[in-house]
Amino acid sequence: MNLQLLARHPLTYQKPNDKQTLTGYKLIKLLHVNGPMPVTALTKSLDISTPVLSGILSRLVKEKWIEKKGKGDSIGGRRPDLYALRDHSFFTICIDVELFATRLAIVDNNFNIVTAIENVALHLGNSRKDFCENIRKAVKSLRASVKTGKDRIIGCSIGMPGLTSQSLGENYTYLLDQADHSLQYDLEQDLKLPVVLQNDVKGAALAELRHGFARGRQNVLVLLMDWGVGLGIIMDGQVRQGSWGFSGEIGHIPFVENGELCYCGKRGCLETVASGLALSKIARKDISTGTTSILGNLSKKNIQELAPSHIIDAANKGDQYAIQLLSDIGANIGKGTSTLIQLFNPELIILSGKIAEARQYITLPMQQAINTYCMTQVREKTKIISSNHPEYFRMFGYAANAIECFFDATIELVQR
């Protein structure tokens, strides 16, 4: 995150460099991550005395950052007051970039979506300059719809598919035309806001960890089955990034010997036989050569735009071709997942994304493949579920990541 840009932000500009200010920022981040907390837990976590904490709490309540919110548990005596972040204390612009579409919204610190979710025709096939310009226009339109609190927008959080490095602020799969600066830098210059760039599946994993089925668990895998296939790794209660943020690229492991050429340049990647792109490509080819299916009723234009949702709809109507196609994809995903179970021994695997919406048409063949290729003692300890969250759910992971990055950078700024 650009500290020079951050230093000019209304929430950090000309803040005094003192211990109370520093502790206040740490307290806000703590409440964001953990939710409502009593005074005893706050003093312990922040390593400060109760009188010092009381002064900081009073100031933050007066400035409308936090509020008392209910009572905590007690082992005897009075139940303690809980302190929590107020709704609409600050906001993050969250942008979910997919291969062929993009959605964006403004999310507050308590993960309330405060604007309509806007869908924009923004493709990753555009040039970097066009991409940044389209993001700038979309964000400008979104900010114009906000009536109050514009000075409390702390930054923009962007999730993208492909090899996306948060630490380097760059995407190494898309928007590869020549540039003098990182994608994050270019976006910050256009938006005049701090920007966090991250991989979409890691955002999905963080959303599950903070607010979904992985909450309170230690070892979970989040399998994002969208146009591509990605893996979010939660180990010891944390989303693992890898050295440069490239962990979890399961879609590009070798899967078929001398298989089809993948867009990454290698042959036989898992994504060539177990992704939304593969699903649509196989269906288009089969339908155009006369395979019997209700999908054949689509116009030539619609067949070229065939998406996983069309195939899932056909399967739900009893179309045998669509059911078999989804079954084949599920078996391939299951075989790949069996390797993950052997490696990570997770307690839970969460299936998310467009392909996961096929539910039993994917999960049954997937489970059968896992039974075939995975050791019994290992797989029996792993539960597999389909995420039932709305499509925008991973935006909450983007928001959580950006908020934590903002306060980490702010704390660093104050300590200088």
LUMTI-788718 format. One record per residue (C-alpha): residue in one letter; residue number from 1; x, y, z. Coordinates in steps of 0.25 Angstrom, whole numbers, padded with zeros to 4 digits. Each point is the difference from the previous one (the first is absolute). Example, Ala and Ser with C-alpha at 12.3 -4.5 7.8 and 13.67 -1.06 7.14 Angstrom:
<atoms>
  code  pos     c1     c2     c3
     A    1   0049  -0018   0031
     S    2   0006   0014  -0002
</atoms>
This chain:
<atoms>
  code  pos     c1     c2     c3
     M    1   0000   0000   0000
     N    2   0005   0014  -0004
     L    3   0004   0007   0013
     Q    4   0002   0013  -0007
     L    5  -0015  -0001  -0005
     L    6  -0004  -0005   0014
     A    7   0006   0012   0007
     R    8  -0009   0009  -0008
     H    9  -0012  -0008   0004
     P   10  -0011   0008   0008
     L   11   0000  -0011   0011
     T   12   0016   0000   0002
     Y   13   0004   0014  -0004
     Q   14   0007   0008   0011
     K   15  -0003  -0010   0011
     P   16   0010   0001   0011
     N   17   0011  -0010   0002
     D   18  -0004  -0004   0014
     K   19  -0002  -0013   0007
     Q   20  -0015   0002   0002
     T   21  -0002   0003  -0015
     L   22   0008  -0013  -0003
     T   23  -0008  -0008   0010
     G   24  -0013   0005  -0006
     Y   25   0003  -0005  -0014
     K   26   0004  -0013   0006
     L   27  -0013  -0001   0008
     I   28  -0008   0003  -0013
     K   29   0007  -0011  -0007
     L   30  -0002  -0010   0011
     L   31  -0015   0003   0001
     H   32  -0001  -0002  -0015
     V   33   0007  -0013   0000
     N   34  -0006  -0006   0013
     G   35  -0014   0007   0001
     P   36  -0005   0005   0013
     M   37   0009  -0001   0012
     P   38   0000   0003   0015
     V   39   0010   0009   0007
     T   40   0007  -0011   0006
     A   41   0003  -0007  -0013
     L   42   0004   0014  -0007
     T   43   0010   0003   0012
     K   44   0006  -0014  -0002
     S   45   0001   0001  -0015
     L   46   0006   0014   0000
     D   47   0008  -0001   0012
     I   48  -0005   0012   0007
     S   49  -0006   0004   0013
     T   50  -0015   0001   0002
     P   51   0001   0016   0003
     V   52   0008   0002  -0013
     L   53  -0010  -0009  -0008
     S   54  -0012   0008   0006
     G   55   0005   0013  -0005
     I   56   0002  -0005  -0014
     L   57  -0013  -0007   0000
     S   58  -0007   0013   0004
     R   59   0007   0008  -0011
     L   60  -0004  -0011  -0011
     V   61  -0014   0000   0005
     K   62  -0001   0015   0000
     E   63   0006   0000  -0014
     K   64  -0010  -0010  -0004
     W   65   0009  -0011  -0004
     I   66  -0005  -0010   0010
     E   67  -0011  -0003   0009
     K   68  -0005  -0009   0012
     K   69  -0007  -0012  -0006
     G   70  -0006  -0010   0009
     K   71   0005  -0008   0012
     G   72   0011  -0010   0000
     D   73   0000  -0014   0008
     S   74   0003   0000   0014
     I   75   0005  -0011   0010
     G   76  -0005   0008   0011
     G   77  -0005   0014   0004
     R   78  -0004   0010  -0010
     R   79   0001  -0003  -0015
     P   80   0010   0010  -0007
     D   81  -0004   0010  -0010
     L   82   0005  -0004  -0014
     Y   83   0006   0011  -0009
     A   84  -0001  -0001  -0016
     L   85   0002   0008  -0012
     R   86  -0012   0009  -0004
     D   87  -0007  -0003  -0013
     H   88   0005   0010  -0011
     S   89   0013   0004   0008
     F   90   0008  -0001  -0013
     F   91  -0002  -0007  -0014
     T   92   0007  -0007  -0010
     I   93  -0002  -0001  -0015
     C   94   0000  -0014  -0004
     I   95   0002  -0005  -0015
     D   96  -0002  -0014  -0004
     V   97   0006  -0002  -0013
     E   98  -0003  -0012  -0008
     L   99   0004  -0005  -0014
     F  100  -0012   0006  -0007
     A  101  -0007   0009   0010
     T  102   0003   0008   0012
     R  103  -0009   0004   0012
     L  104   0003   0011   0010
     A  105  -0006   0006   0013
     I  106   0003   0008   0012
     V  107   0001  -0009   0013
     D  108   0001   0006   0014
     N  109   0009  -0005   0012
     N  110  -0011  -0009   0005
     F  111  -0002  -0006  -0014
     N  112  -0013   0007  -0004
     I  113  -0001   0002  -0015
     V  114  -0004   0015   0000
     T  115  -0002   0002  -0015
     A  116  -0007  -0008  -0011
     I  117   0010  -0010  -0006
     E  118   0003   0005  -0013
     N  119   0004  -0009  -0012
     V  120   0009   0006  -0011
     A  121   0004  -0006  -0013
     L  122   0015   0000   0003
     H  123   0008  -0011  -0006
     L  124   0014  -0005   0004
     G  125   0003   0000  -0015
     N  126   0001   0015  -0001
     S  127   0013   0007   0001
     R  128   0006   0004   0013
     K  129  -0003   0015  -0003
     D  130  -0014  -0003  -0004
     F  131  -0002  -0009   0012
     C  132   0004   0011   0010
     E  133  -0008   0011  -0007
     N  134  -0013  -0009   0001
     I  135   0003  -0003   0014
     R  136   0002   0015   0003
     K  137  -0014   0003  -0007
     A  138  -0007  -0011   0007
     V  139   0005   0005   0014
     K  140  -0003   0014  -0003
     S  141  -0014  -0004  -0003
     L  142  -0001  -0008   0012
     R  143   0005   0011   0009
     A  144  -0010   0010  -0006
     S  145  -0011  -0009   0006
     V  146   0005   0001   0014
     K  147  -0007   0011   0008
     T  148   0008   0001   0012
     G  149   0014  -0005   0006
     K  150   0008   0002  -0013
     D  151   0012   0004   0008
     R  152  -0001  -0013   0008
     I  153   0003  -0009  -0013
     I  154   0013  -0005   0004
     G  155   0004  -0007  -0013
     C  156  -0003  -0009  -0011
     S  157   0001  -0015   0000
     I  158   0001  -0007  -0013
     G  159  -0001  -0016  -0001
     M  160   0005  -0006  -0014
     P  161   0002  -0014  -0005
     G  162   0013  -0005  -0005
     L  163   0014   0002   0006
     T  164  -0002   0012   0009
     S  165   0010   0005   0010
     Q  166  -0005   0009   0011
     S  167   0014   0003   0005
     L  168   0005   0004  -0014
     G  169  -0013   0006  -0004
     E  170  -0001  -0007  -0014
     N  171  -0007  -0010  -0008
     Y  172   0009  -0009  -0008
     T  173  -0011  -0007  -0008
     Y  174  -0008   0011  -0006
     L  175   0002   0015  -0004
     L  176   0014  -0003  -0004
     D  177   0003   0011  -0010
     Q  178   0012   0008   0003
     A  179  -0001   0009   0013
     D  180   0010   0009   0007
     H  181  -0006  -0003   0014
     S  182  -0008  -0011   0007
     L  183  -0015  -0001  -0003
     Q  184  -0003   0004   0015
     Y  185   0008   0013  -0002
     D  186  -0007   0003  -0013
     L  187  -0013  -0002   0007
     E  188   0003   0008   0012
     Q  189   0004   0012  -0009
     D  190  -0013  -0001  -0007
     L  191  -0009  -0002   0012
     K  192   0008   0009   0009
     L  193  -0003  -0010   0011
     P  194   0009  -0011   0007
     V  195  -0002  -0013  -0008
     V  196   0001  -0015   0004
     L  197   0002  -0010  -0012
     Q  198  -0003  -0014   0003
     N  199  -0003  -0014  -0005
     D  200  -0015  -0003  -0001
     V  201   0000  -0014   0007
     K  202   0008   0005   0011
     G  203  -0011   0011   0002
     A  204  -0010  -0011   0000
     A  205   0008  -0008   0010
     L  206   0001   0012   0010
     A  207  -0015   0003  -0002
     E  208  -0002  -0015   0005
     L  209   0009   0002   0011
     R  210  -0005   0012   0005
     H  211  -0015  -0001  -0003
     G  212  -0003  -0014  -0006
     F  213   0001  -0015   0002
     A  214   0015   0001   0004
     R  215  -0002   0009   0012
     G  216   0006  -0006   0012
     R  217   0007  -0011  -0008
     Q  218   0015  -0002  -0001
     N  219   0002  -0008  -0013
     V  220  -0009   0002  -0012
     L  221   0001   0000  -0015
     V  222  -0008   0010  -0008
     L  223  -0001  -0006  -0014
     L  224  -0005   0011  -0010
     M  225  -0006  -0006  -0012
     D  226  -0003   0011  -0010
     W  227   0005   0003  -0014
     G  228   0013  -0005   0006
     V  229   0004  -0009   0012
     G  230   0007   0006   0012
     L  231   0003  -0004   0014
     G  232  -0001   0008   0013
     I  233   0008  -0006   0011
     I  234  -0003   0002   0015
     M  235   0010  -0006   0009
     D  236   0001   0003   0015
     G  237  -0011   0009  -0001
     Q  238   0006   0009  -0011
     V  239  -0001   0002  -0015
     R  240   0014  -0004  -0005
     Q  241   0005   0008  -0012
     G  242   0013  -0007  -0003
     S  243   0013   0008  -0003
     W  244  -0005   0010  -0010
     G  245  -0015  -0003   0001
     F  246  -0001  -0011  -0010
     S  247  -0004  -0012   0009
     G  248  -0012  -0008  -0004
     E  249   0002   0000  -0015
     I  250  -0006  -0014  -0001
     G  251  -0006   0003  -0014
     H  252   0013  -0001  -0006
     I  253   0006  -0013   0006
     P  254   0003  -0010  -0011
     F  255  -0013  -0009  -0001
     V  256  -0001  -0006  -0014
     E  257   0013  -0006  -0007
     N  258   0002   0007  -0013
     G  259  -0014   0007   0002
     E  260  -0006   0012  -0006
     L  261   0008   0013   0000
     C  262  -0003   0009   0011
     Y  263   0000   0015   0000
     C  264   0012   0000   0009
     G  265   0008  -0006  -0010
     K  266   0001  -0015   0005
     R  267  -0008  -0012  -0004
     G  268  -0010  -0008   0008
     C  269  -0002   0009   0011
     L  270  -0012  -0003   0010
     E  271  -0007   0012  -0006
     T  272  -0001  -0006  -0014
     V  273  -0009  -0011   0005
     A  274  -0006   0006   0013
     S  275  -0004   0015  -0001
     G  276  -0011   0009  -0005
     L  277   0008   0003  -0012
     A  278   0002  -0015  -0003
     L  279  -0015  -0003   0003
     S  280  -0004   0011  -0010
     K  281   0010  -0004  -0011
     I  282  -0004  -0014   0000
     A  283  -0015   0003   0000
     R  284   0002   0010  -0012
     K  285   0008  -0011  -0008
     D  286  -0010  -0011   0003
     I  287  -0012   0008  -0003
     S  288   0005   0005  -0013
     T  289   0003  -0014  -0005
     G  290  -0014  -0005   0003
     T  291   0000  -0005   0014
     T  292  -0014  -0002   0005
     S  293  -0003   0010   0011
     I  294  -0010   0010   0003
     L  295   0012   0010  -0001
     G  296  -0001  -0002  -0015
     N  297  -0013   0009   0000
     L  298   0009   0012   0003
     S  299   0003   0009  -0011
     K  300   0014   0000  -0007
     K  301   0003   0013   0007
     N  302  -0004  -0006   0014
     I  303   0008  -0013  -0002
     Q  304   0012   0009  -0002
     E  305  -0003   0007   0013
     L  306  -0004  -0014   0007
     A  307   0004   0002   0015
     P  308   0000  -0010   0011
     S  309  -0014   0005   0005
     H  310  -0006  -0005  -0013
     I  311   0005  -0014   0002
     I  312  -0004   0000   0014
     D  313  -0014   0004  -0003
     A  314  -0001  -0011  -0011
     A  315   0005  -0010   0010
     N  316  -0011   0005   0010
     K  317  -0010  -0003  -0011
     G  318   0004  -0014  -0002
     D  319   0009   0002  -0012
     Q  320   0009  -0013   0000
     Y  321   0011   0006  -0008
     A  322   0001   0012   0010
     I  323   0000  -0010   0012
     Q  324   0011  -0009  -0006
     L  325   0009   0012  -0004
     L  326  -0001   0006   0015
     S  327   0002  -0014   0005
     D  328   0013  -0001  -0008
     I  329   0005   0014   0005
     G  330  -0004  -0005   0014
     A  331   0008  -0012  -0001
     N  332   0013   0007  -0005
     I  333  -0002   0010   0011
     G  334  -0001  -0011   0010
     K  335   0012  -0007  -0005
     G  336   0008   0013   0002
     T  337  -0006   0003   0014
     S  338   0004  -0014   0005
     T  339   0014   0005  -0002
     L  340  -0003   0012   0008
     I  341  -0006  -0008   0011
     Q  342   0012  -0009   0001
     L  343   0009   0012   0001
     F  344  -0007   0009   0009
     N  345  -0009  -0009   0009
     P  346  -0011   0011   0001
     E  347  -0012  -0001   0009
     L  348  -0009   0006  -0010
     I  349   0000   0003  -0015
     I  350  -0009   0011  -0005
     L  351  -0005   0000  -0014
     S  352  -0003   0014  -0006
     G  353  -0001   0007  -0014
     K  354  -0009  -0002  -0012
     I  355   0003  -0015  -0001
     A  356  -0004  -0003   0014
     E  357  -0014   0005  -0003
     A  358  -0002  -0013  -0007
     R  359   0000  -0007   0014
     Q  360  -0003  -0015  -0001
     Y  361   0004   0000  -0015
     I  362   0014   0003   0004
     T  363   0001  -0004   0015
     L  364  -0004  -0015  -0002
     P  365   0010  -0003  -0011
     M  366   0010   0008   0007
     Q  367  -0002  -0008   0013
     Q  368   0001  -0013  -0008
     A  369   0013   0004  -0006
     I  370   0005   0004   0014
     N  371  -0004  -0014   0005
     T  372   0008  -0006  -0011
     Y  373   0013   0008   0001
     C  374   0001   0004   0014
     M  375   0004  -0008   0012
     T  376  -0012  -0004   0009
     Q  377   0006   0004   0013
     V  378   0003   0014  -0005
     R  379  -0013   0003  -0008
     E  380  -0009  -0005   0011
     K  381   0005   0012   0008
     T  382  -0004   0010  -0010
     K  383  -0014   0006  -0002
     I  384  -0003   0006  -0014
     I  385  -0012   0010  -0001
     S  386  -0005   0010  -0011
     S  387   0000   0015   0004
     N  388  -0014   0005  -0001
     H  389   0005   0015   0001
     P  390  -0004   0010  -0010
     E  391   0009   0003  -0012
     Y  392   0005   0013   0007
     F  393   0004  -0007   0013
     R  394   0015   0000  -0003
     M  395   0000   0016   0000
     F  396  -0001  -0002   0015
     G  397   0014  -0006  -0001
     Y  398   0005   0011  -0008
     A  399  -0005   0010   0010
     A  400   0006  -0007   0012
     N  401   0013  -0001  -0007
     A  402   0000   0015  -0004
     I  403  -0004   0004   0014
     E  404   0011  -0008   0006
     C  405   0010   0006  -0010
     F  406  -0005   0014   0002
     F  407   0002  -0001   0015
     D  408   0013  -0007   0000
     A  409   0005   0011  -0010
     T  410  -0006   0011   0009
     I  411   0007  -0006   0013
     E  412   0013   0000  -0008
     L  413  -0002   0014  -0004
     V  414  -0003   0005   0014
     Q  415   0013  -0007   0005
     R  416   0009   0007  -0009
</atoms>
